[in-house]
Amino acid sequence: MEKDATLDAKGLMCPMPIVQLAKKVKELKSGQVLELIADDVGAKDDVPAWCHRTGHQLVGQEEEGKVFRFYIRMK
């Protein structure tokens, strides 16, 4: 998946991946894709819910062992 930026939130526990995500999106422009990398299992539910609430589009999601990658297109 092509991405414009990456946010590595590995090692952060809920709610910190979402807190960091909310800060990072302010740096991006509409249409850009952010890759969020997390290893907190709560992110599997939290990131899609955050996207739904904020209007950003979850365009991809991958799971590699205990690491989750989310691809979010900015609104």
N, C-alpha and C positions, 0 to 999 in steps of 0.2 A: 504494500500500500504506500503510495506517495504521501509524504508529509512535509509540512513547512516548519514544524518545530516539534521538539520532544520535551516532555516533562517526566523526569524519573522520580517517582514517589515510592520506590521500593524502601522498605524499612519503616514507613510511616503507617500508623494505625488510624482507624476511623476516629474522627472525621478529617484528619489532616490531608489525605489525598484530595478530597473535595475542596478543602480550604485552599490548597495550593493550585488546584485547577481553576478555581474562581479568580485567583490573582493572575494566573498566566493568560487567561483568555483576553484580558484587558490589553495585552501586548499584541494581539493578533487582529487581522483584518477579516472582514466578511469573506467567506469562501475558502479561507485557509484551513488546512487540516492540522490538528494537533494530535500527536501520539502521546498517550498517557500510559506509563508503565507502572504497575503497582503489584504488590504481593500480599496486600490485605484482602482476604476473601470477601469482606464486606463490600469492596469496590464492585464486585460482580452485580450487585443490586443497586448500589449507590450511584454509580456513573450513569447508567441508563435513566434512572429516576431524575438525576440532576439535569441531564440533557432534555428530558421531557419538560421539566419545570422551566428551564431557561430558554428553550427554543432552539438550542444548538442541535445538530443532527449527528447521532451516533452512526457512522458509516461503516464501521468494522470493529470486530472484537476477536481476539485470539487468546488462547490459553496454552502456555508452554510449561508444563509441570505446575509449579506454584506461582508462576509469574503470569500476570494478565496484561494484555495490551489492548488499549481502546483507541480508536481513531475517530476524532470528533471534528466535524466541519462547522466552522463558525457561522453564525447567522448574520 
